[in-house]
Amino acid sequence: MQEDASAESKQQAVQVADNGPGVPDDHKAEIFGKGETGLDSAGTGLGLYLVETLVSAYDGSVSVADNDPEGAVFAVTLPRAE
């Protein structure tokens, strides 16, 4: 897990990386949807949906990117309290 915020920044970012199978490019836009699961996942598809819903409620954002050489990096960015 990595945190990123400078003293001048109006945002706080947290990144979580793994070395799993990653997220295919054609699925990245969909993974935050309600009920979306991985190809071999036994989950409910609510986890990332809830994260995105809660972060958006606080005017933040969630994104996913590739973690070279394998895996994914999830980033959550929220506005800093004034």
Chimera marker file (.cmm) of the C-alpha trace (Angstrom):
<marker_set name="trace">
<marker id="1" x="0.000" y="0.000" z="0.000" r="1" g="1" b="0" radius="0.5"/>
<marker id="2" x="1.316" y="3.424" z="-0.907" r="1" g="1" b="0" radius="0.5"/>
<marker id="3" x="0.086" y="6.846" z="0.180" r="1" g="1" b="0" radius="0.5"/>
<marker id="4" x="0.674" y="10.004" z="-1.827" r="1" g="1" b="0" radius="0.5"/>
<marker id="5" x="-0.068" y="13.580" z="-0.796" r="1" g="1" b="0" radius="0.5"/>
<marker id="6" x="2.099" y="16.657" z="-0.747" r="1" g="1" b="0" radius="0.5"/>
<marker id="7" x="1.542" y="19.503" z="1.688" r="1" g="1" b="0" radius="0.5"/>
<marker id="8" x="0.129" y="21.680" z="-1.122" r="1" g="1" b="0" radius="0.5"/>
<marker id="9" x="-2.143" y="18.994" z="-2.523" r="1" g="1" b="0" radius="0.5"/>
<marker id="10" x="-5.882" y="19.262" z="-2.073" r="1" g="1" b="0" radius="0.5"/>
<marker id="11" x="-6.211" y="15.500" z="-2.524" r="1" g="1" b="0" radius="0.5"/>
<marker id="12" x="-5.095" y="12.382" z="-0.688" r="1" g="1" b="0" radius="0.5"/>
<marker id="13" x="-4.335" y="9.237" z="-2.697" r="1" g="1" b="0" radius="0.5"/>
<marker id="14" x="-3.882" y="5.648" z="-1.577" r="1" g="1" b="0" radius="0.5"/>
<marker id="15" x="-2.747" y="2.866" z="-3.908" r="1" g="1" b="0" radius="0.5"/>
<marker id="16" x="-2.978" y="-0.861" z="-3.304" r="1" g="1" b="0" radius="0.5"/>
<marker id="17" x="-1.052" y="-3.188" z="-5.624" r="1" g="1" b="0" radius="0.5"/>
<marker id="18" x="-1.048" y="-6.946" z="-5.990" r="1" g="1" b="0" radius="0.5"/>
<marker id="19" x="0.723" y="-9.512" z="-8.129" r="1" g="1" b="0" radius="0.5"/>
<marker id="20" x="-2.332" y="-11.577" z="-9.063" r="1" g="1" b="0" radius="0.5"/>
<marker id="21" x="-3.731" y="-12.212" z="-12.546" r="1" g="1" b="0" radius="0.5"/>
<marker id="22" x="-4.575" y="-8.532" z="-13.106" r="1" g="1" b="0" radius="0.5"/>
<marker id="23" x="-7.624" y="-7.084" z="-14.829" r="1" g="1" b="0" radius="0.5"/>
<marker id="24" x="-7.995" y="-7.456" z="-18.605" r="1" g="1" b="0" radius="0.5"/>
<marker id="25" x="-8.122" y="-4.108" z="-20.432" r="1" g="1" b="0" radius="0.5"/>
<marker id="26" x="-11.576" y="-4.846" z="-21.844" r="1" g="1" b="0" radius="0.5"/>
<marker id="27" x="-12.937" y="-5.435" z="-18.319" r="1" g="1" b="0" radius="0.5"/>
<marker id="28" x="-11.429" y="-2.429" z="-16.489" r="1" g="1" b="0" radius="0.5"/>
<marker id="29" x="-14.354" y="-0.110" z="-17.286" r="1" g="1" b="0" radius="0.5"/>
<marker id="30" x="-16.855" y="-2.652" z="-15.931" r="1" g="1" b="0" radius="0.5"/>
<marker id="31" x="-15.330" y="-3.903" z="-12.675" r="1" g="1" b="0" radius="0.5"/>
<marker id="32" x="-16.903" y="-1.192" z="-10.525" r="1" g="1" b="0" radius="0.5"/>
<marker id="33" x="-20.413" y="-2.134" z="-11.672" r="1" g="1" b="0" radius="0.5"/>
<marker id="34" x="-22.895" y="-3.767" z="-9.326" r="1" g="1" b="0" radius="0.5"/>
<marker id="35" x="-22.681" y="-7.554" z="-9.591" r="1" g="1" b="0" radius="0.5"/>
<marker id="36" x="-19.466" y="-7.627" z="-11.646" r="1" g="1" b="0" radius="0.5"/>
<marker id="37" x="-17.123" y="-10.473" z="-10.741" r="1" g="1" b="0" radius="0.5"/>
<marker id="38" x="-13.894" y="-11.875" z="-12.101" r="1" g="1" b="0" radius="0.5"/>
<marker id="39" x="-13.956" y="-14.753" z="-14.540" r="1" g="1" b="0" radius="0.5"/>
<marker id="40" x="-13.371" y="-17.412" z="-11.879" r="1" g="1" b="0" radius="0.5"/>
<marker id="41" x="-14.642" y="-15.471" z="-8.878" r="1" g="1" b="0" radius="0.5"/>
<marker id="42" x="-17.130" y="-16.872" z="-6.402" r="1" g="1" b="0" radius="0.5"/>
<marker id="43" x="-17.820" y="-13.393" z="-4.999" r="1" g="1" b="0" radius="0.5"/>
<marker id="44" x="-21.005" y="-11.352" z="-5.101" r="1" g="1" b="0" radius="0.5"/>
<marker id="45" x="-19.642" y="-8.526" z="-7.217" r="1" g="1" b="0" radius="0.5"/>
<marker id="46" x="-20.448" y="-5.937" z="-4.559" r="1" g="1" b="0" radius="0.5"/>
<marker id="47" x="-16.997" y="-5.118" z="-3.137" r="1" g="1" b="0" radius="0.5"/>
<marker id="48" x="-15.610" y="-2.756" z="-5.784" r="1" g="1" b="0" radius="0.5"/>
<marker id="49" x="-19.113" y="-1.419" z="-6.454" r="1" g="1" b="0" radius="0.5"/>
<marker id="50" x="-19.426" y="-0.391" z="-2.791" r="1" g="1" b="0" radius="0.5"/>
<marker id="51" x="-15.927" y="1.107" z="-2.746" r="1" g="1" b="0" radius="0.5"/>
<marker id="52" x="-16.684" y="3.206" z="-5.835" r="1" g="1" b="0" radius="0.5"/>
<marker id="53" x="-20.106" y="4.253" z="-4.484" r="1" g="1" b="0" radius="0.5"/>
<marker id="54" x="-18.717" y="5.365" z="-1.110" r="1" g="1" b="0" radius="0.5"/>
<marker id="55" x="-15.670" y="7.122" z="-2.547" r="1" g="1" b="0" radius="0.5"/>
<marker id="56" x="-17.863" y="8.956" z="-5.087" r="1" g="1" b="0" radius="0.5"/>
<marker id="57" x="-20.164" y="10.097" z="-2.272" r="1" g="1" b="0" radius="0.5"/>
<marker id="58" x="-17.156" y="11.970" z="-0.854" r="1" g="1" b="0" radius="0.5"/>
<marker id="59" x="-16.235" y="13.502" z="-4.252" r="1" g="1" b="0" radius="0.5"/>
<marker id="60" x="-13.382" y="11.061" z="-4.772" r="1" g="1" b="0" radius="0.5"/>
<marker id="61" x="-12.408" y="8.603" z="-7.472" r="1" g="1" b="0" radius="0.5"/>
<marker id="62" x="-11.303" y="4.989" z="-7.812" r="1" g="1" b="0" radius="0.5"/>
<marker id="63" x="-9.241" y="3.602" z="-10.670" r="1" g="1" b="0" radius="0.5"/>
<marker id="64" x="-7.439" y="0.436" z="-11.717" r="1" g="1" b="0" radius="0.5"/>
<marker id="65" x="-4.226" y="0.099" z="-13.722" r="1" g="1" b="0" radius="0.5"/>
<marker id="66" x="-1.738" y="-2.623" z="-14.613" r="1" g="1" b="0" radius="0.5"/>
<marker id="67" x="1.012" y="-3.497" z="-12.128" r="1" g="1" b="0" radius="0.5"/>
<marker id="68" x="4.031" y="-4.544" z="-14.196" r="1" g="1" b="0" radius="0.5"/>
<marker id="69" x="4.972" y="-7.303" z="-14.656" r="1" g="1" b="0" radius="0.5"/>
<marker id="70" x="1.679" y="-8.730" z="-13.350" r="1" g="1" b="0" radius="0.5"/>
<marker id="71" x="-1.239" y="-7.810" z="-11.156" r="1" g="1" b="0" radius="0.5"/>
<marker id="72" x="-3.252" y="-4.657" z="-10.669" r="1" g="1" b="0" radius="0.5"/>
<marker id="73" x="-2.977" y="-1.322" z="-8.879" r="1" g="1" b="0" radius="0.5"/>
<marker id="74" x="-6.134" y="0.171" z="-7.393" r="1" g="1" b="0" radius="0.5"/>
<marker id="75" x="-6.002" y="3.874" z="-6.545" r="1" g="1" b="0" radius="0.5"/>
<marker id="76" x="-8.430" y="5.781" z="-4.317" r="1" g="1" b="0" radius="0.5"/>
<marker id="77" x="-8.254" y="9.573" z="-4.359" r="1" g="1" b="0" radius="0.5"/>
<marker id="78" x="-10.236" y="11.754" z="-1.952" r="1" g="1" b="0" radius="0.5"/>
<marker id="79" x="-10.289" y="15.490" z="-1.307" r="1" g="1" b="0" radius="0.5"/>
<marker id="80" x="-8.372" y="16.516" z="1.803" r="1" g="1" b="0" radius="0.5"/>
<marker id="81" x="-10.250" y="18.087" z="4.684" r="1" g="1" b="0" radius="0.5"/>
<marker id="82" x="-9.726" y="21.814" z="4.997" r="1" g="1" b="0" radius="0.5"/>
<link id1="1" id2="2" r="1" g="1" b="0" radius="0.2"/>
<link id1="2" id2="3" r="1" g="1" b="0" radius="0.2"/>
<link id1="3" id2="4" r="1" g="1" b="0" radius="0.2"/>
<link id1="4" id2="5" r="1" g="1" b="0" radius="0.2"/>
<link id1="5" id2="6" r="1" g="1" b="0" radius="0.2"/>
<link id1="6" id2="7" r="1" g="1" b="0" radius="0.2"/>
<link id1="7" id2="8" r="1" g="1" b="0" radius="0.2"/>
<link id1="8" id2="9" r="1" g="1" b="0" radius="0.2"/>
<link id1="9" id2="10" r="1" g="1" b="0" radius="0.2"/>
<link id1="10" id2="11" r="1" g="1" b="0" radius="0.2"/>
<link id1="11" id2="12" r="1" g="1" b="0" radius="0.2"/>
<link id1="12" id2="13" r="1" g="1" b="0" radius="0.2"/>
<link id1="13" id2="14" r="1" g="1" b="0" radius="0.2"/>
<link id1="14" id2="15" r="1" g="1" b="0" radius="0.2"/>
<link id1="15" id2="16" r="1" g="1" b="0" radius="0.2"/>
<link id1="16" id2="17" r="1" g="1" b="0" radius="0.2"/>
<link id1="17" id2="18" r="1" g="1" b="0" radius="0.2"/>
<link id1="18" id2="19" r="1" g="1" b="0" radius="0.2"/>
<link id1="19" id2="20" r="1" g="1" b="0" radius="0.2"/>
<link id1="20" id2="21" r="1" g="1" b="0" radius="0.2"/>
<link id1="21" id2="22" r="1" g="1" b="0" radius="0.2"/>
<link id1="22" id2="23" r="1" g="1" b="0" radius="0.2"/>
<link id1="23" id2="24" r="1" g="1" b="0" radius="0.2"/>
<link id1="24" id2="25" r="1" g="1" b="0" radius="0.2"/>
<link id1="25" id2="26" r="1" g="1" b="0" radius="0.2"/>
<link id1="26" id2="27" r="1" g="1" b="0" radius="0.2"/>
<link id1="27" id2="28" r="1" g="1" b="0" radius="0.2"/>
<link id1="28" id2="29" r="1" g="1" b="0" radius="0.2"/>
<link id1="29" id2="30" r="1" g="1" b="0" radius="0.2"/>
<link id1="30" id2="31" r="1" g="1" b="0" radius="0.2"/>
<link id1="31" id2="32" r="1" g="1" b="0" radius="0.2"/>
<link id1="32" id2="33" r="1" g="1" b="0" radius="0.2"/>
<link id1="33" id2="34" r="1" g="1" b="0" radius="0.2"/>
<link id1="34" id2="35" r="1" g="1" b="0" radius="0.2"/>
<link id1="35" id2="36" r="1" g="1" b="0" radius="0.2"/>
<link id1="36" id2="37" r="1" g="1" b="0" radius="0.2"/>
<link id1="37" id2="38" r="1" g="1" b="0" radius="0.2"/>
<link id1="38" id2="39" r="1" g="1" b="0" radius="0.2"/>
<link id1="39" id2="40" r="1" g="1" b="0" radius="0.2"/>
<link id1="40" id2="41" r="1" g="1" b="0" radius="0.2"/>
<link id1="41" id2="42" r="1" g="1" b="0" radius="0.2"/>
<link id1="42" id2="43" r="1" g="1" b="0" radius="0.2"/>
<link id1="43" id2="44" r="1" g="1" b="0" radius="0.2"/>
<link id1="44" id2="45" r="1" g="1" b="0" radius="0.2"/>
<link id1="45" id2="46" r="1" g="1" b="0" radius="0.2"/>
<link id1="46" id2="47" r="1" g="1" b="0" radius="0.2"/>
<link id1="47" id2="48" r="1" g="1" b="0" radius="0.2"/>
<link id1="48" id2="49" r="1" g="1" b="0" radius="0.2"/>
<link id1="49" id2="50" r="1" g="1" b="0" radius="0.2"/>
<link id1="50" id2="51" r="1" g="1" b="0" radius="0.2"/>
<link id1="51" id2="52" r="1" g="1" b="0" radius="0.2"/>
<link id1="52" id2="53" r="1" g="1" b="0" radius="0.2"/>
<link id1="53" id2="54" r="1" g="1" b="0" radius="0.2"/>
<link id1="54" id2="55" r="1" g="1" b="0" radius="0.2"/>
<link id1="55" id2="56" r="1" g="1" b="0" radius="0.2"/>
<link id1="56" id2="57" r="1" g="1" b="0" radius="0.2"/>
<link id1="57" id2="58" r="1" g="1" b="0" radius="0.2"/>
<link id1="58" id2="59" r="1" g="1" b="0" radius="0.2"/>
<link id1="59" id2="60" r="1" g="1" b="0" radius="0.2"/>
<link id1="60" id2="61" r="1" g="1" b="0" radius="0.2"/>
<link id1="61" id2="62" r="1" g="1" b="0" radius="0.2"/>
<link id1="62" id2="63" r="1" g="1" b="0" radius="0.2"/>
<link id1="63" id2="64" r="1" g="1" b="0" radius="0.2"/>
<link id1="64" id2="65" r="1" g="1" b="0" radius="0.2"/>
<link id1="65" id2="66" r="1" g="1" b="0" radius="0.2"/>
<link id1="66" id2="67" r="1" g="1" b="0" radius="0.2"/>
<link id1="67" id2="68" r="1" g="1" b="0" radius="0.2"/>
<link id1="68" id2="69" r="1" g="1" b="0" radius="0.2"/>
<link id1="69" id2="70" r="1" g="1" b="0" radius="0.2"/>
<link id1="70" id2="71" r="1" g="1" b="0" radius="0.2"/>
<link id1="71" id2="72" r="1" g="1" b="0" radius="0.2"/>
<link id1="72" id2="73" r="1" g="1" b="0" radius="0.2"/>
<link id1="73" id2="74" r="1" g="1" b="0" radius="0.2"/>
<link id1="74" id2="75" r="1" g="1" b="0" radius="0.2"/>
<link id1="75" id2="76" r="1" g="1" b="0" radius="0.2"/>
<link id1="76" id2="77" r="1" g="1" b="0" radius="0.2"/>
<link id1="77" id2="78" r="1" g="1" b="0" radius="0.2"/>
<link id1="78" id2="79" r="1" g="1" b="0" radius="0.2"/>
<link id1="79" id2="80" r="1" g="1" b="0" radius="0.2"/>
<link id1="80" id2="81" r="1" g="1" b="0" radius="0.2"/>
<link id1="81" id2="82" r="1" g="1" b="0" radius="0.2"/>
</marker_set>
